Amino acid sequence: MLARRIIPCLDVKDGRVVKGTRFVDLRDAGDPAEVAERYDREGADELVFLDITASAERRKIMIGVVEKTAERAFTPLTVGGGVRDLADIRALLLAGADKVSLNTAAVQNPSLIREAAERFGSQCMVLAIDAKRCPKSKVRSPQSDGEPTNVESQTSDVEHAWELYIHGGRTSTGLDAIRWAERGVALGSGEILLTSMDRDGTRDGYDLELTAAVAERVGVPVIASGGAGTVEHLFEAFAVGKADAALAASIFHFREISVPEAKAYLRGRGIPVRL
Amino acid sequence: MIAIIDSGIANLRSVQKGFEKVGVPSRVIKEPRLLRDAAAIVLPGVGAFADGIATLETTGFIDPLRQEIESGKPILGICLGLHFLFSESEEFGLHKGLDLLRGRVRRFPDTVPSSDFGLRSSPLKVPHMGWNRVQQRRAAPIMHGIPDGSYFYFVHSYYVEPVEEGVIAGITEYGLPFTSMIWRDNLFATQFHPEKSQALGLQILANFGRLAHG
């Protein structure tokens, strides 16, 4: 049986791993290649690198980080942050990334997803979605150019929805995040990296309702992200959120719990994991 | 020296780094004539089947590769490199492969029968992505020292269906049981990625290196 994946996430700023709360208040958590090597050794199932700042040298730094990590880690690596076009994607893949995640550029230019999937394969195109709870009336479907409030068919018995954000959570789009996930998959994304902005860094647990809503609607794997504070939260992401993978940062970076400890706990509660 | 065939956009660096880590000399090659001096050959691959085969054709790799395989040189196909060895693939239309192994490359179904007597179907997420177990059908030399049922890293939407059951060396379950490893004489191929499968994956590369260098 396919194992559920545990994925430590390395948010990288100016060449260092950092971790914040609700996308701000950053703390230093080490050198990316060293941190990655430690997780590789501990049996992390994959690694995700996200460049969280928009500095001009961002791409150069990330390519250096990817190359250094690929030297030392023998585990799948997803890289994202500031990826704008096919040339960026190709450069990251050549530097050793196995998958590249798109966020802002995909929203601004959805055809980039299709072009990248055709060129490099859906299996290496991850759609990163930053979503925040909002009143249902605030969002519209990404396929329509019309006014808000045309998402009745999707969440009939709840009054809230999730709004899609871009630019590292700084810009709201007015788009329905769940509908965007569906569209992104239709365009060729092979996986969804779904971050709850309400929960990110809070350690209050994943937004399970959001996770399940997306996981039930798309035919590709969904990585739950934002809010992991305990092993119980990881369990819930799989058991309640129906996620295929759970991403966490703080709990692993600051060594509150190790990857093997988390997996042993999950196996004990009946979740299939690779020990 | 192990030759790693450059078939276009594949991430060859990780395969080469894997061999480096286990102390096996390897080299990424773009020229078919270099196959001859290699002790063994790795045929990696990501991306689409038709593009990959077309690239092998235009770069002139197909005939020399066939000759080297027939001469008994050890070869390791990885992922799409496994698919290339088969007769044909259903990926985006029907395309011919190298036909060294008889059979077809097929896509995973979008739904599979549920456990409730198959009366309903449940959705199957495609691509098959992540760590899954390989049940060893036969003791392939590249699996030396690797426990049966170990986890390896997969990422693919298509799988191979060999006509001859005798070439199957490993089986994995994802919605249905599929062939995850092939072994026939000097020909080895894995659906999973040894270069991305941490310690046990590196063990496979080391085992293959030993086959090449004795």
Interface residues (C-beta under 8 A of the other chain):
Chain A: M1 L2 A3 R4 R5 D40 G43 D45 E46 A70 E71 F74 T75 P76 R90 L93 L94 A95 G96 A97 D98 R119 F120 G121 S122 Q123 C124 G190 E191 G219 V220 P221 D244 A245 R274
Chain B: I9 N11 R13 S14 K17 G18 K21 V46 G47 A48 D110 P123 K125 V126 P127 H128 M129 G130 W131 N132 R133 Y151 Y153 F154 V155 H156 S157 E173 Y174 H193 E195 K196 S197 Q198 A199 G201 L202
